[in-house]
Amino acid sequence: MSSVQIQNSVVATDDLIDLQAMINVVFRRLWTLLPVSGLVFTVVALVTLQATPTYTATSQVALDAPQSRIVDFDAVLTGRAPDSAMMDTEVVVFNSNRLAGVVVDELNLVDVPEFNSALRAPSFLSEVRSTVTGWITSMSPQQTQPDIQRETTEYERERVIASLMSHVSIDRAGVSYLIDVSATSWSPSLARDIANTFVEAYLDAQLEQKFAATERANAWLNDRVEVLREEVRTRETAVAEYRESAGLLDAEGASLTEQQISDVNAQLVMQRAALAEAEARLRNVRDQIERGVSAETIAEVLRSEVIRDLRQRQADVTRRRGELSTRYGPRHPQMVTVIREQSDLDRQIDQEVARIVANLSNEADIARQRVRSLSGSLGRLRRDLGVNYNAIVRLRELEREADASRTMFQSILTRYQQTSEQVSLTESDARVVATASRPLDPSAPDVGMSLLTGLALGIAAGFGTILLLEMLRTGLHTDVDVESKLDMPHLASVPLLKFNALSRLVTGVSTPSDYVVKKPMSAFAESIRAIRSSINLASADGPAQIIVVTSALPDEGKTTTSICLGKIAAMAESRAIVIDCDLRRKRLSAELCPNAKQGWLEAMNGSVKFSSVMKTDKKTGMAILPLGRGKFSPRDVFGSASFERMLDALRQNYDLIILDSAPVLAVADSLDLASRVDAVVFQSAWKKTKAGVAKTALASLAKVRANILGVVLTRVNLKEQSKYGGSAYGAYYQGYQQYYNE
């Protein structure tokens, strides 16, 4: 298999869920899981068993537009087919506090302890809250008793409304036009009454809304009718006054001037015809007279009654003259009388003819004067009509305004009459499909389901607590943690050793350094050998000779590891020496050379010889360079040339030189020391030291170019570590422990 395939295989394996690790987490946190799950389950069970049984009643309402139309005109609030948005809106209306307030008042729920917590027996917390509230109220400005009572009553009613809404569920039934109103109560009868009262209150609210809207519309329309009536009256009066002031009086649908022009024009036509006729008759008579035509033949003369009478008399006189002329002579008196009478008749006829001609001339003159007068009147009327046309434009404008006001008035008046009729025809847009009945069985609590839910919640809470604890886990637990979180090799996991009075008495061992000598084949000794093996394999050129054992913080087992590492090396017939480089705490010196008064600092300064301060462990032959009791500390011990010469001298005589240093984050001397040695063994207390702290210390060592061999986990509880999984020791703890026991 190629390296690429191997790498892909590793990546694929890492992406899989580590079930064994999850199982290990559960077993490791089992004593967290069980109490948390049991506590939650117990709480749910107690609450369920102590809960008061509640009953639920449901009524159902359908929303639809009204189908009947008694009158054929639009309503103020029109009923329309409900849509999804309308259904959602009506559900919100059902859930309104105003509707709930109507139910509270209708059923007097303020006096029901289930909804009014003030009527229940007060709990301890309620009494404390009331005491604090009373104290705060006493510190505030005093109110009058009626104000306090009114505020208390209103506040109490608001609390009851809120409590009622928590007992009522109003939802749309799927995608239908039905709304389910469910009420829950300790009393089955009260649950039924609440559900039905909610529906009744909703229907009443719809009707009241329509009544109110219709009444508001009627009031507005009534006001508009009065305003428009006055406006029509005003504008019609303005039209009449302007018509009168401008002389634009009507005559059978036309203005007076137009009618006069029409009449005068008709008269003028007739008078012109009469003038033409009179002039023609006069001209005809004159022409005949000028031609010498006998008067008897003129038509105008013939039409005269006087002429006809005179002609009749003339004929009689002529007949008498003829009769007398046969009997008498011309001078006879009778003949003279007849002749004279005949002459008078001729003269009268001539006069009558002249009069007729004069009459014809007069008629022609009169007709001519009439035509002239009518033409003048027609001209004046036409000039007046031209002047009136400008006034007519304004008149038409006033008339249009009056017509518009009249039309608007008629429309509003009609609408007012319609809406007045609607008050008696208003109906709701909803209808009751099913009324709530008295429930026979309680709806809650469902003991079986509640216990199952409590069990599920308990398990979920337990696993959630485990997950939270695992997320908050910041320490280093396994070799995998070391390599993944610190990006450093894991050298060894040093087991935790516990010594009590009995074990000290039986084995004679009281310290780990004695234990490693007494039990050279123990797991503890093997972990120290693992560190020594890492030191021996530090580089291809050979084992590291000068080693610094350090950590991030104090009390992480540096001194114990340094001593045990030195003894293991010495027991392997290697020349080993341990040097106490913790200038402040001096724990190595206190454990191995508690009576040393002078140490390597005094020898390095020339006060004493190294041979006089150097000690040797009698059981293993390990050399020791302790620190003296003095508090003298040069300014720069580890950076001095003297310290460098001391290390060079030790290199010539020892195979392994172990420096027990101070913590990296506590003392800056450790960084200087780490930069001068061959390798650094970094220690971290199992579960105690946070990964971030250790990473900061390692970063500080890396800045001074220290050769860090890896990380040692100290004080490890192998049995507990086995529960984490992924550890080279913990995963096989049983076999590992049995092997070392044998």
C-alpha positions in Angstrom: 0.0 0.0 0.0 1.4 3.4 -0.9 1.9 6.3 1.5 -1.0 8.2 -0.1 -3.3 5.3 0.4 -2.2 4.9 4.0 -2.8 8.6 4.7 -6.2 8.5 3.1 -7.0 5.4 5.2 -6.0 7.2 8.3 -8.1 10.3 7.4 -11.1 8.1 6.7 -10.7 6.4 10.0 -10.4 9.7 11.9 -13.6 10.9 10.3 -15.6 8.0 11.7 -17.3 8.3 15.0 -15.3 6.6 17.8 -18.1 4.5 19.4 -15.6 3.0 21.9 -14.6 6.5 23.0 -18.2 7.5 23.4 -18.9 4.3 25.5 -15.8 5.1 27.6 -17.1 8.6 28.2 -20.5 7.3 29.3 -18.9 4.7 31.7 -16.4 7.3 33.0 -19.3 9.8 33.7 -21.7 7.1 34.8 -21.9 8.5 38.3 -22.8 11.8 36.8 -25.3 10.4 34.3 -27.3 8.3 36.8 -27.8 11.0 39.5 -28.8 13.7 37.0 -31.1 11.4 35.1 -32.6 10.1 38.3 -33.1 13.5 39.7 -34.9 14.8 36.6 -37.1 11.7 36.3 -37.9 12.0 40.0 -38.9 15.6 39.7 -41.1 14.9 36.7 -42.7 11.9 38.4 -43.4 13.9 41.6 -44.9 16.8 39.6 -47.0 14.4 37.6 -48.3 12.5 40.5 -49.0 15.6 42.5 -50.6 17.6 39.7 -54.3 18.4 39.8 -56.3 16.6 37.1 -57.4 19.0 34.4 -60.3 18.7 31.9 -60.4 20.1 28.4 -63.5 21.1 26.4 -63.5 22.1 22.8 -66.0 24.1 20.7 -65.7 24.7 17.0 -66.5 27.8 14.9 -66.6 28.0 11.1 -65.9 31.3 9.2 -67.7 31.9 6.0 -69.3 34.9 4.2 -73.0 35.4 4.7 -75.0 33.9 1.8 -78.4 35.7 2.2 -78.9 39.2 0.7 -82.3 40.6 1.7 -81.6 44.0 0.1 -79.5 44.5 -3.0 -76.9 47.1 -1.8 -73.4 46.9 -0.3 -73.0 46.6 3.4 -70.7 48.8 5.5 -68.6 45.8 6.5 -69.0 43.3 3.6 -68.8 39.6 4.2 -66.2 37.9 2.0 -65.0 34.4 1.6 -62.3 33.7 4.2 -58.7 33.1 3.0 -55.6 32.0 4.9 -54.7 35.5 6.0 -58.2 36.2 7.2 -58.2 32.9 9.2 -54.9 33.7 10.8 -56.3 37.2 11.7 -59.4 35.8 13.3 -57.3 33.4 15.4 -55.4 36.4 16.7 -58.7 38.1 17.4 -59.8 35.1 19.3 -56.6 35.3 21.4 -57.1 39.0 22.2 -57.2 40.2 25.8 -60.4 42.1 25.1 -62.2 38.9 24.3 -60.7 37.2 27.3 -61.8 40.1 29.4 -65.4 39.6 28.3 -65.2 35.9 29.3 -63.6 36.8 32.7 -66.4 39.3 33.4 -69.1 36.9 32.1 -68.1 33.9 34.2 -66.8 36.0 37.1 -63.4 34.2 37.0 -61.9 36.8 39.3 -63.6 34.9 42.2 -62.2 31.5 41.0 -59.0 30.5 42.8 -57.8 28.5 39.8 -57.4 31.7 37.8 -56.9 34.2 40.6 -53.8 33.2 42.5 -54.6 35.8 45.2 -57.4 33.5 46.4 -55.1 30.5 46.9 -53.1 29.8 50.1 -49.9 31.9 49.8 -46.6 30.1 49.6 -43.5 31.1 51.4 -42.1 32.8 48.4 -45.4 34.7 47.9 -45.3 35.9 51.5 -41.8 37.1 51.1 -42.7 38.9 47.8 -45.7 40.5 49.4 -43.6 41.7 52.3 -41.0 43.2 50.0 -43.7 44.7 47.8 -45.5 46.2 50.9 -42.2 47.7 52.1 -41.5 49.2 48.7 -45.0 50.6 48.5 -44.7 52.2 51.9 -41.5 54.0 50.7 -43.3 55.4 47.6 -45.6 58.4 47.6 -48.9 57.6 49.3 -52.1 57.2 47.2 -55.7 57.6 48.2 -57.6 54.6 49.2 -60.0 54.7 46.1 -57.0 54.9 43.8 -55.2 52.0 45.5 -58.4 49.9 45.4 -59.0 50.7 41.7 -55.4 49.9 40.7 -55.6 46.7 42.7 -58.8 45.6 41.0 -57.5 46.4 37.6 -54.2 44.6 38.2 -56.1 41.6 39.6 -58.3 41.5 36.5 -55.3 41.7 34.2 -53.7 38.8 36.1 -56.9 36.7 35.7 -57.0 37.5 32.0 -53.4 36.4 31.6 -54.1 33.2 33.6 -57.2 32.5 31.4 -55.2 32.8 28.2 -52.7 30.2 29.5 -55.7 27.8 30.0 -57.1 28.4 26.5 -55.8 27.1 23.2 -57.2 28.6 19.9 -56.0 27.1 16.7 -57.0 26.7 13.1 -58.1 23.2 12.3 -55.6 22.3 9.6 -56.2 24.2 6.3 -59.9 24.4 6.8 -62.1 27.3 7.7 -62.7 25.9 11.2 -61.3 27.3 14.4 -61.0 25.1 17.5 -61.4 26.7 20.9 -60.2 24.5 23.7 -60.4 25.4 27.4 -58.7 23.6 30.2 -59.7 23.8 33.8 -59.8 21.8 37.1 -63.6 21.8 36.7 -65.1 20.0 33.7 -68.2 22.3 33.8 -66.0 25.4 33.9 -63.9 24.2 31.0 -67.1 23.7 29.0 -68.5 27.2 30.0 -65.2 28.9 29.1 -65.0 27.3 25.6 -68.7 28.2 24.8 -68.4 31.7 26.3 -65.4 32.4 24.2 -67.3 31.5 21.1 -70.4 33.5 22.1 -68.2 36.5 23.0 -66.5 36.2 19.6 -69.9 36.1 17.7 -71.2 39.1 19.8 -68.0 41.0 19.1 -68.5 40.5 15.4 -72.0 41.8 15.5 -71.1 44.7 17.8 -68.3 45.6 15.4 -70.7 45.6 12.5 -73.3 47.6 14.5 -70.7 50.1 15.6 -69.4 50.4 12.0 -72.9 50.9 10.7 -73.7 53.5 13.3 -70.6 55.4 12.7 -71.4 55.3 9.0 -74.9 56.5 9.6 -73.7 59.3 11.8 -71.2 60.4 9.2 -73.7 60.1 6.4 -76.2 62.1 8.4 -73.7 64.9 8.9 -72.8 64.8 5.2 -76.5 64.8 4.2 -77.1 68.0 6.3 -73.9 69.6 4.9 -74.8 68.7 1.3 -78.4 69.7 1.7 -77.2 73.2 2.8 -74.7 73.2 0.0 -77.3 72.4 -2.6 -79.6 75.0 -1.3 -76.8 77.6 -1.3 -75.7 76.8 -4.9 -79.2 76.7 -6.3 -79.9 80.1 -4.6 -76.6 81.4 -6.2 -77.8 80.2 -9.6 -81.2 81.9 -9.3 -79.7 85.1 -8.0 -77.1 85.3 -10.7 -79.7 84.5 -13.4 -81.9 87.3 -12.1 -79.1 89.8 -11.7 -77.8 89.0 -15.2 -81.3 89.0 -16.7 -81.0 85.4 -17.8 -84.6 84.5 -17.1 -85.9 81.3 -18.6 -88.8 81.1 -21.0 -89.8 77.6 -21.9 -86.3 76.2 -21.7 -84.5 79.2 -23.2 -83.3 82.5 -21.9 -85.7 85.5 -22.1 -83.4 87.3 -24.6 -83.2 84.3 -26.8 -87.0 83.9 -26.7 -87.4 87.6 -27.5 -85.0 87.4 -30.4 -86.9 84.4 -31.7 -90.3 86.3 -31.4 -89.0 89.5 -32.9 -87.3 87.6 -35.7 -90.6 85.8 -36.5 -92.5 89.1 -36.4 -89.9 90.7 -38.6 -90.3 88.0 -41.2 -94.1 88.5 -41.2 -93.8 92.3 -41.3 -91.4 92.1 -44.2 -93.9 89.9 -46.0 -96.7 92.3 -45.2 -94.6 95.2 -46.4 -93.8 93.5 -49.6 -97.5 92.7 -50.1 -98.6 96.3 -49.3 -95.9 97.7 -51.6 -97.0 95.3 -54.4 -100.7 96.2 -54.0 -99.8 100.0 -54.0 -97.6 99.7 -57.0 -100.2 97.7 -58.9 -102.9 100.2 -58.2 -100.7 103.1 -59.2 -99.6 101.4 -62.3 -103.2 100.8 -63.4 -104.2 104.3 -62.6 -101.3 105.7 -64.5 -102.2 103.5 -67.5 -105.8 105.0 -67.3 -107.4 101.7 -66.5 -111.0 102.2 -65.3 -111.3 102.2 -61.6 -114.1 99.6 -61.9 -111.6 97.1 -63.0 -109.0 97.6 -60.2 -109.1 94.7 -57.8 -108.5 96.7 -54.8 -111.4 99.0 -55.7 -113.6 96.0 -56.5 -112.9 94.6 -53.0 -114.1 97.8 -51.3 -117.6 97.6 -49.9 -118.0 101.3 -50.2 -117.2 101.2 -53.9 -119.6 98.4 -54.3 -122.3 100.3 -52.5 -121.6 103.5 -54.5 -121.7 101.5 -57.7 -125.0 100.1 -56.7 -126.3 103.5 -56.0 -124.8 104.8 -59.3 -126.5 102.0 -61.2 -129.8 102.9 -59.6 -129.3 106.6 -60.4 -128.4 105.8 -64.0 -131.5 103.6 -64.4 -133.7 106.4 -62.9 -132.0 109.0 -65.2 -132.8 106.8 -68.2 -136.4 106.5 -67.1 -136.7 110.2 -66.5 -135.0 111.2 -69.7 -137.7 109.5 -71.7 -140.3 111.6 -70.0 -138.5 114.9 -69.1 -136.1 117.2 -70.6 -132.6 117.9 -69.4 -133.7 120.9 -67.4 -136.5 119.2 -65.6 -135.9 119.5 -61.9 -136.0 115.7 -61.4 -133.5 115.3 -64.2 -131.3 118.0 -62.7 -131.5 116.2 -59.3 -130.7 112.9 -60.9 -127.8 114.4 -62.8 -126.5 116.1 -59.7 -126.9 112.9 -57.7 -125.0 111.0 -60.4 -122.2 113.6 -60.3 -122.0 113.2 -56.5 -121.7 109.5 -56.8 -119.0 109.8 -59.4 -117.2 112.2 -57.1 -117.6 109.9 -54.1 -116.3 107.0 -56.1 -113.3 108.9 -57.2 -112.7 110.0 -53.6 -113.1 106.5 -52.4 -110.6 105.2 -55.0 -108.2 108.0 -53.9 -108.8 107.0 -50.3 -108.1 103.3 -51.2 -104.9 104.3 -52.9 -104.0 106.5 -49.9 -104.8 103.6 -47.6 -102.6 101.3 -49.6 -99.8 103.8 -49.3 -100.3 104.3 -45.6 -100.3 100.5 -45.1 -97.1 100.3 -47.0 -95.6 103.1 -44.8 -96.8 101.4 -41.6 -95.4 98.1 -42.7 -92.1 99.7 -43.5 -92.0 101.4 -40.1 -92.8 98.1 -38.4 -90.0 96.4 -40.3 -87.6 99.1 -39.4 -88.7 99.0 -35.8 -88.4 95.2 -35.6 -85.0 95.3 -37.2 -83.8 97.8 -34.6 -85.3 95.7 -31.8 -83.7 92.6 -33.2 -80.3 94.3 -33.4 -80.6 95.5 -29.8 -81.6 92.0 -28.6 -78.7 90.5 -30.5 -76.3 92.9 -28.8 -77.9 92.1 -25.5 -77.6 88.4 -26.2 -73.9 88.8 -26.9 -73.5 90.5 -23.6 -75.5 87.7 -21.9 -73.3 85.0 -23.4 -70.5 85.9 -21.0 -72.9 85.8 -18.1 -74.2 82.5 -19.4 -70.8 80.9 -19.1 -70.7 81.8 -15.4 -74.3 80.7 -15.1 -73.5 77.3 -16.6 -70.6 77.0 -14.1 -72.8 77.7 -11.2 -75.4 75.3 -12.6 -72.8 72.5 -13.0 -71.7 73.1 -9.4 -75.3 73.0 -8.3 -75.9 69.8 -10.3 -72.8 68.1 -8.8 -73.8 69.0 -5.3 -77.3 67.8 -6.1 -76.0 64.5 -7.4 -73.7 64.0 -4.4 -76.5 64.9 -2.1 -78.8 62.4 -3.7 -76.1 59.7 -3.6 -75.3 60.3 0.1 -79.0 60.5 1.0 -79.6 57.2 -0.8 -76.6 55.5 1.0 -77.8 56.9 4.3 -81.2 55.4 3.8 -79.6 52.0 2.9 -77.2 51.9 5.9 -80.1 52.8 8.1 -81.9 49.7 6.9 -78.8 47.5 7.5 -78.9 47.9 11.2 -81.8 45.5 11.4 -80.2 43.1 8.8 -76.6 42.7 10.2 -75.5 39.1 10.8 -72.2 37.5 11.9 -69.7 36.0 9.4 -69.1 33.0 11.7 -71.3 30.1 12.9 -71.0 27.6 15.6 -70.2 24.1 14.2 -70.0 22.3 17.6 -70.5 23.5 21.1 -68.3 22.2 23.9 -69.8 19.5 26.1 -68.8 18.6 29.6 -65.7 16.4 29.5 -65.9 13.1 31.3 -62.3 12.1 31.6 -59.3 14.4 32.5 -57.0 15.4 29.7 -54.0 15.8 32.0 -51.8 14.6 33.5 -51.2 11.5 31.3 -49.2 9.6 33.9 -47.7 7.0 31.5 -46.7 9.6 28.9 -45.4 11.9 31.6 -43.2 9.2 33.1 -41.9 8.3 29.7 -41.2 11.9 29.0 -39.5 12.3 32.4 -37.4 9.3 31.6 -36.4 10.7 28.2 -35.8 14.2 29.8 -33.7 12.6 32.5 -31.5 10.7 30.1 -31.2 13.7 27.9 -30.3 15.9 30.9 -27.7 13.3 32.0 -26.1 13.1 28.5 -26.3 16.8 28.2 -24.5 17.2 31.5 -21.9 14.7 30.4 -21.4 16.6 27.1 -21.1 19.9 29.0 -18.5 18.4 31.4 -16.6 17.0 28.4 -16.7 20.3 26.7 -15.4 22.0 29.8 -12.6 19.4 30.2 -9.4 21.4 29.7 -6.8 19.1 31.3 -4.6 16.5 29.7 -5.8 13.0 30.3 -4.2 10.7 27.7 -1.3 10.4 25.4 -3.7 11.3 22.6 -4.5 14.6 24.4 -0.8 15.4 24.7 -0.1 14.8 21.0 -3.3 16.5 19.7 -3.6 19.5 22.0 0.1 20.2 22.6 1.6 18.8 19.4 4.3 17.1 21.4 5.4 13.5 21.8 4.1 11.6 24.8 7.0 10.2 26.7 5.3 8.4 29.5 2.4 8.4 32.0 3.8 8.1 35.5 1.3 6.3 37.8 0.0 7.9 41.0 1.5 6.3 44.2 -0.4 6.6 47.4 1.3 5.8 50.7 -0.6 5.3 54.0 0.6 4.4 57.4 0.0 0.7 56.9 1.8 0.5 53.6 4.8 2.4 55.1 4.8 0.0 58.0 4.6 -3.2 55.9 6.9 -2.2 53.0 9.1 0.4 54.7 8.5 2.6 51.6 7.3 6.2 52.1 8.4 8.1 49.0 8.3 7.3 45.2 12.1 7.4 45.1 12.2 4.6 47.6 9.4 2.8 45.8 11.3 2.8 42.5 14.2 1.1 44.2 12.1 -1.3 46.2 9.8 -2.2 43.2 12.1 -2.0 40.1 9.7 -4.0 38.0 6.6 -2.0 38.9 4.5 0.1 36.5 5.8 3.2 38.2 9.5 2.1 37.6 8.6 1.2 34.0 7.2 4.6 33.3 10.5 6.2 34.5 12.4 3.8 32.2 10.3 5.0 29.3 11.5 8.5 30.0 15.1 7.3 30.2 14.6 5.5 26.9 13.4 8.7 25.3 16.6 10.4 26.6 18.8 7.7 25.2 17.1 8.0 21.8 17.1 11.8 21.8 19.3 12.0 18.7 21.2 10.0 16.2 24.5 11.1 17.6 23.8 9.5 21.0 21.8 10.0 24.2 21.3 13.4 25.6 23.7 14.0 28.5 22.3 17.0 30.4 18.6 17.0 31.0 16.3 19.6 32.5 13.1 18.4 34.1 10.6 21.2 34.2 6.9 22.0 34.0 4.5 24.9 33.5 3.3 25.3 37.1 4.5 24.2 40.6 3.6 20.9 42.2 3.6 18.8 39.0 6.1 16.2 40.1 9.3 17.5 38.7 11.4 16.7 41.8 10.0 13.1 42.1 10.6 12.4 38.4 14.2 13.9 38.6 15.1 11.7 41.6 13.5 8.5 40.2 15.0 9.1 36.8 18.5 9.4 38.4 18.0 6.3 40.5 16.8 4.2 37.5 19.8 5.3 35.5 22.2 4.6 38.4 20.6 1.1 38.9 21.3 0.5 35.2 25.0 1.1 36.0 25.0 4.5 34.4 26.9 7.3 36.1 24.0 9.7 37.0 23.8 12.9 39.0 20.9 15.1 40.0 21.3 18.8 40.6 18.7 20.9 42.5 18.3 24.0 40.3 15.1 25.3 41.9 16.8 28.1 43.8 13.6 29.1 45.6 11.9 25.9 46.8 14.8 23.5 47.0 12.6 20.4 47.2 15.2 18.0 45.9 17.7 19.1 48.5 15.0 18.8 51.2 14.2 15.2 50.3 17.7 13.8 49.6 20.0 16.0 51.7 17.9 17.6 54.4 21.0 18.4 56.5 23.1 20.0 53.8 24.2 23.4 54.9 26.2 24.3 51.8 25.6 23.3 48.2 26.8 23.7 44.6 26.2 27.4 44.6 28.8 27.9 47.3 31.2 25.4 45.5 30.7 27.2 42.2 31.6 30.5 43.9 34.8 29.0 45.4 33.6 29.0 49.0 33.9 25.3 49.3 35.0 22.4 47.1 32.5 20.4 45.0 33.6 17.2 46.7 32.5 18.5 50.1 29.0 19.3 49.0 28.4 16.4 46.7 26.3 13.5 48.2 25.8 9.9 47.0 22.7 7.7 47.3 23.9 4.6 49.2 21.4 2.2 47.6 21.9 3.2 43.9 25.1 5.2 43.8 23.4 8.2 42.3 25.3 11.5 42.9 23.5 14.5 44.3 24.4 18.2 44.1 22.1 19.9 46.6 21.5 23.6 47.4 22.6 25.0 50.7 20.5 26.6 53.3 21.7 30.1 52.5 19.5 32.6 50.6 22.4 33.9 48.5 21.4 33.9 44.9 23.6 35.7 42.3 21.9 37.8 39.8 22.4 35.5 36.9 23.4 32.0 38.0 22.5 29.9 35.0 23.9 32.4 32.5 27.3 32.7 34.2 30.5 31.3 32.9 31.0 29.5 36.2 27.9 27.5 35.8 29.0 26.7 32.2 32.3 25.4 33.5 30.6 23.4 36.1 28.4 21.7 33.5 31.5 21.0 31.3 33.2 19.4 34.3 30.3 17.2 35.0 30.1 16.1 31.4 33.5 14.5 31.8 32.5 12.5 34.8 28.8 11.5 34.4 26.7 9.9 31.7 23.4 11.5 32.7 23.1 14.9 34.4 19.6 15.7 35.6 18.7 19.3 36.5 15.6 19.7 38.6 14.4 23.3 37.6 11.7 25.7 38.7 8.4 26.0 36.7 8.7 27.7 33.4 5.8 30.2 33.9 6.8 31.0 37.5 10.6 31.6 37.1 12.5 33.1 34.2 15.6 31.2 35.2 14.2 27.9 33.8 14.2 29.3 30.3 17.8 30.3 30.5 18.7 26.9 31.9 16.7 25.1 29.2 18.6 26.9 26.4 22.0 25.5 27.7 21.2 21.8 28.1 20.9 19.0 25.7 17.2 18.2 26.2 14.2 19.2 28.2 11.7 16.8 29.7 8.4 18.7 30.2 5.9 17.5 32.8 2.2 18.1 33.2 0.0 17.0 36.1 -2.7 14.6 34.9 -6.1 16.2 34.7 -4.9 19.2 36.8 -2.8 21.3 34.4 -4.9 22.9 31.6 -3.8 22.3 28.1 -3.6 26.0 27.4 -1.3 26.6 30.3 1.0 23.8 29.2 1.0 25.0 25.6 2.0 28.5 26.7 4.9 27.1 28.7 6.0 25.0 25.7 5.8 28.0 23.5 8.1 29.9 25.9 10.6 27.0 25.7 10.4 27.0 22.0 11.3 30.7 21.8 14.7 30.0 23.6 15.3 27.1 21.1 15.1 24.4 23.8 15.3 20.8 22.7 12.0 19.5 24.1 12.0 15.7 24.1 8.3 15.4 24.9 5.7 15.6 27.7 5.3 13.3 30.7 2.0 13.0 32.4 2.5 12.6 36.2 0.3 11.4 39.0 -1.9 9.4 36.6 -4.7 7.2 38.0 -4.4 4.4 35.4 -7.7 2.8 36.3 -9.5 6.1 35.8 -7.5 6.9 32.7 -8.6 3.6 31.1 -12.1 5.1 31.0 -11.0 7.8 28.6 -9.9 5.5 25.8 -7.1 6.2 23.4 -4.3 5.9 25.9 -1.5 3.4 25.3 -1.8 2.4 29.0 -5.4 3.2 29.9 -7.0 1.3 27.0 -5.3 -1.9 28.2 -5.3 -1.2 31.9 -6.5 -4.6 33.0 -3.9 -6.6 31.1 -1.3 -3.9 31.8 -1.9 -4.1 35.6 -2.0 -7.9 35.6 1.3 -8.0 33.8 3.1 -5.8 36.4 1.3 -7.6 39.3 2.8 -10.9 38.1 
